[in-house]
C-alpha cells in the first residue's frame, strides 16, 4: 500500500523499490553499489531514486552500524502465561548472542504500540520482535523500513514480506476436532475471545474447515469475556443454544480454565459428561484437574525461532524474508471422554 500523499516528502527505500518494481533488498543492493545487481535493474532503481527525490542518509547508516546489543520485544498481553513462555524462548536465543531484551506491553492497542516502538528506536535497539496489536496496518512496517529497523513478526502477521515465526493454528484445530469426533462428539462449540487478528482468523477458519470436512455444523462459535473470572460465569452460553454441545474447543488455555470452573459450578464433570480442549498447552494445563487436553503450539520454540530470525536478519539485512511455522501437537490428558449417551436416545449418526 503506497504512502499517503502527505508523506511523499519522506521518500523511503520501499517507495523506490516499488517505483522500480524490485524488492527492497534489491534497491538496498543498488545503494550499496553491489555487483550482484544487473545493469538494467540498477539503472531502473537509480531512475526511481531521481524521480522520487530519494536521498540516502549515510550518517544515519553509520549510526545504525554501531550496535547497542539490545533487542526490543513487544507483546499484547503480559497476564497470559503463554507470553511468559514465548519470552523465555526469545530471551534464551538473544542471550546466547550476548544481547539483552527490552520488553514492552502494547495492551493490544495500536496507538500504544506506535508509542512503544518510538521509544524502542530512541533507545537504539538493534531490532524488534513484535506480536502486532490487533488492527495494525501495513504502514507500521513502512515506518520501520524508513527507520531501517529490523523486525520479526511473531504469532500474528500483517505482511508476508517480513520475517515471521508462528504455529500452524489451522492444523491444531483439525487435530482437536478430529479427536473429539473420534470420541463420538457431533455438536462441538468453539469458545473465542479478544480482538480480531491473523491468528484469530486462522483458528476460526481452521475450526470451520475441520468441522465441515466431517459434515458437522461449524456455526457454534461463542464469544466469552476476557477476564478468567467472568469466563466462568459465561459457561451458560454453551447451553443457551438450540442444540446443546457435548464438547467445546477453546481459543486458548485461559478460556479452558475459566470454562472448566463454570462447568463445575453447573454440576458437570469435565472429562465425563462434557469434554473440553484448550489451545497453546501452557504449563498451567498440567495443574488443572482433570488435566487439560490441549493443542500445543510450543511457545518457547516459537520464541527461539523468532530470536534466530532476528539475529539472522541483523547478520544479513538484505536476505529474503522467511517464515518459520511450528507444527502443533495435541496433548491428550483427562478433560475429554466419549460422548455421554442418554438411555432415552440413540447414539448420534455418523457423518
ABEGO torsion letter per residue (X at the ends): XBBBAAAAABBBAAAAAAAAGBBAAAAAAAAAGBAABBAAAAAAAAAAAAAAGBBBBAAAAAAAABBAGBBBBBBABAABAAAAAAAAAAAAAAAAAGBBBBBBBAGGBAAAAAAAAAAAAAAGBABBBBBBBBGBBAAAAAAAAAAGBBBBBBGBBABAABBBBBBBAAAAAAAAAAAAAAAGBABBBBBBBEBBBAAAAAAAAAAAAAAAAAGBBAABBBBBBABAAAAAAAAAAAAABABBBABBBBABAAAAAAAAAAAAAAGBBBGAABBBBBBGGBAAAAABOBBBBBBBAGAAAAAAAAAAAAAAAAABAABBBBBBBBBBBBBBBAABBBBBBBAABBBBBBX
